[in-house]
Structure formats: C-alpha cells, structure tokens
Amino acid sequence: MSTEPTTGTETGTGAGTGTDTEVVIVGAGPTGLTLAVDLARRGVRALLVERGDRLFPGSRGKGVQPRSQEVLDDLGVLPAFRAAGTPYPRMLNHLGAEVQGEWDMLERVAPTEPAPYAEPLLVPQSRTQELLHARLREVGGEVRFGTTLTGFRQTADGVTVELSCGGAAETVRAAYLVACDGGRSTVRRALGIGMTGETVDPHPMLVADVRIAPSAAGPHARLHRDNWHMWPQAPGGGVGLCPLPGGDLFQLVAGFADERATVDTSPEAVRDLLTARTPLTAADVVEVVWASDFRARAAMADRFRDGRVFLAGDAAHVHSPAGGQGLNTGLQDAYNLGWKLGRVLRHGAPAALLDSYEAERLPVAAAVLGLSTRIHRAAAAGARTRRGATERQLGLGYRDSALAVETRTGLAEDALRAGDRAPDGRYAEGRLFDLFRGPRPVLLAVGVPLPERPQAPAEQLPTGRLTAYEPYGTGLFLIRPDGYVGWAGRSAEGVGPESLTAYLAALGTSAPVPAP
C-alpha cells in the first residue's frame, strides 16, 4: 500500500475487517492524548495511533495557560501538572558576561474565586504528554505506537481506516476519524483541505533542550535557575535559555540574523552556538538532549471538518510559539470536540451537534493566530512584550455559537451570558468546578429556584443552587460539559426552540448507551 494516505467515499456500509472502534485518533501529541482521555471517561471507544515509536521527546510547547489548567482539572490530571510544573521565571537580560537587568514577561495576577488558576504553568511538552498518557492509561486507554495511517474511506455511516504497523496492514471501521497529526497532517492533505497563512518571520530559529553543568547553573552561578536568561544582542542572533522544571535542563531558543542560514541541529553545532553567543564554555554544555529548527509561520485550515473526519490542534492551525498559545488551543479543540462526540455516540444527540465544532473553534483559532503573530513580531523588533489576560485565554467564549442561547433581557453590558466561560466559586463544601466536573451538563440556579423537573426522565441532570453569587448575576444556567454557559434564562418554563427543554434535546437526553 502507498505510504501516501488515500481517501475516498463508498456507497455501501463498508463494514471492513479487523478491529472496530468508535473514533480513530491519529497523532499522540497533546491534542490527541487530551481527546483520547476525554472520550475514554465518556465511555467512547477510541483507537489512538501514533506513527512514532514513543512520545515526542522535546520541551517545545512549554506553557500551560490558565484556561487549559481548568480543562486539565476537569480531566483529573491537574494535580500532576502542578506538581511537575513551575511558575514562569522573570527574564534576565545579558550583554555577553554583563548582567543588564531583570524584567517580567507576565502580568502577574493573583488567583480569585471565579478564576482559581491565574498564571501559566511552565511544563515541558514532553512532560505534558507523559502526564496525559499516564492519565489515559488510568481511564482504560492506550496509545498504539509505530502505527501509520495509510488511507481512509468515508461512507454515510462511518469511516474505514487503513493502518500499517511493522509492515502488517490492518483495516479499522469507526464512526469518526480525528486528525491530530500536526502541521504537516497527512489526513488533511489526503482530504485536499488547504492551509491559508503567512510566514511570520523569515529568519530561521533553533530550539533545543540542553543540560548545563551544575557549576554553571547552580544557585550562585552565572546561569542560575531563578531566571529566564536572554542575550538579545548576541552575535549572529538573539539567544534565550529558560530553566525547565524537574532537573538540570534548559530550553534553548536561538534566532539567526541571516535569513539564508542553514541551521545545524547536531549536538556539536548547538554546543558551538552557545559558546559563541553566551559566556558558557564547551564544558558547561554537558548534553544536548533534543534539538530542532523552524521558521515561524501562521496558517489555518480552510475548514476543520469533512464529513466524518475532523481536524484538531496543529492539523487545523499552526502558530508561532510566541505567547504560548498553540498547544493550549489544541487542548481546547480536543475538549470542545470530545464532549460533542460523546453526546452523539452515547446519549443520542443529533449528529448536527458536531457542526458546532468548526463553528466555535475556527474563529477562536483565527484570533489566537493573530495574537501569536503580533507577539512574535513585536519581540523580533526588540519590544519587551508582556503577556496578560488575552494570553491566559479565560476570556475566550462562544457567544455567537448556535449553542449559546441567552433568553434573559435587560442584562448589564458586563453580565455573564450564554457562550461565556462558567466562573468557579465556593459551593457547599467545595467549589463550583467540583459540581461541573465530569462528562455531563449541569444546571445551576443563582438567586432563583430550581425547576422541579429540569431534565428528561432518562438522564439524571446534576443541579446546584446558590442564593447569590455576583459573577453569575441571577438566573438559571445550563453549564455545558466543557465548562461554558450553554443556555441561560430566568426560569425553565416555556416551550419552543429557545426553551431549556429544547436545548437539552439538542444535547441528547437519553441515558448513556453502552459502547458496542
């Protein structure tokens, strides 16, 4: 079979041979792992395949934004992330061996009741994937390593996926296929979906994980681990060394002033670059663990869905690493799609619910692409940009979505509305996030009584009530499984397309159906 994936359509049911599953996920990066965890806890059978023989080894995407921390909280893995990560350090500029001054890249904010996770966590991407993989195993899932997608065919009721593992071919029949296979997505190319974008910066860049000798990186050494060290005026291009948590590694990011430069990622070349551009000696650079090169580019797929095939993460949008947005946007793609697949496959929701994935996530990805591009270009021009509320992603929402039904009138301009992120707060002996946690919607009453029967008899809808809580105002709030307000009203009474009953029907109101 050709190594280039093939795609097509069939008129029959295409039952196929081999292992049947409900969702095939291609790519075990952060996006694919997040989706696999979410589907597993919803009782959806998913096959996660990864062409490599192990998880990605580098630190590349190392920032976990507050909104992503809320996602990880719901998935039950945030304590492990907080144990593995550290707050972002302050920047320290150098000119050769001379220390020039300290500054802060972040707008530092304190946690609040509505937003308990206020600042990004620094966690290497390799560690992010290890933690998500461990969580996937805890909920009964696994990654099929060394497995390549070689083709797929869609029908009206499913997708037949062709796989190759160790030279052996296998056919898998699934209801849906999700491409989480990166910026060079083989699935996206097989579908013929274009990527529209631009080069953010024509200058090549090097990123690497390097181990620095304790004598050079200890608490009293010239390269201590309390700061993110920068040489913006280094000969040949700027250099940054960021201490990575949990050991003696630093992430090196180096730019090249010559647009035509060929980046050598060999350990010897990385060591030579550090000794040429910083005060470090060759002996200080104990090991180059991983290295890669790139040119910053921003691009987005023309669409995120083709029939029963979805694109998520870098397969749908690629970003400059500036601002720490790409990995987080991919995590939230998976979180948005996961609950919708779960409602369709387990709770009888209309398949039209899946149309909202592209409608909601494509505008978010477009906005984030613009943000990361602006940050990158400002930094390249020498500006000391600060990361604030926009980068934390807590303000992202879906007010324009068909799944945002706001029936209250006369609201203040800053009032919480359908489509907004649902704030946290104290509730009973715990938090609202404890009430919301889990793979189902929740009905919250604030300052109004709960209806007597707010759900269809087949599915028990969790409910909660607060006498008052300023971040919510007053009303009934149907909280979607991904932590956004889906429906809001003064009461549950009424019929029609904007009623609570109609909204619940669109989410599927049957009791969970066991996986086939």
Secondary structure, 3 states (H helix, E strand, C coil): CCCCCEEEECCCCCCCCCCECCEEEECCCHHHHHHHHHHHHCCCCEEEEECCCCCCCCCCCCEECHHHHHHHHHCCCHHHHHHHCEECCEEEEEECCEEEEEECCECCCCCCCCCCCCCCEECCHHHHHHHHHHHHHHCCCCEEECEEEEEEEEECCEEEEEEEECCEEEEEEECEEEECCCCCCHHHHHHCCCEEEEECCCCCEEEEEEEECHHHHCCCCCCCCCEEEEECCCCCCCEEEEECCCCCEEEEEEECCCCCCCCCCCHHHHHHHHHHHCCCCCCCEEEEEEEEEECCEEEEECCCEECCEEECHHHCEECCCCCCCHHHHHHHHHHHHHHHHHHHHHHCCCHHHHHHHHHHHHHHHHHHHHHHHHHHHHHHCCCCCCECHHHHCCCCCCCCCCCCEECCCCCCCCCCCCCCECCCCEECCEEHHHHHCCCCCEEEEECCCCCCCCCCCCCCCCEEEECCCCCCCCEEEEECCCCEEEEEECCCCCCCCCCHHHHHHHHCCCCCCCCC
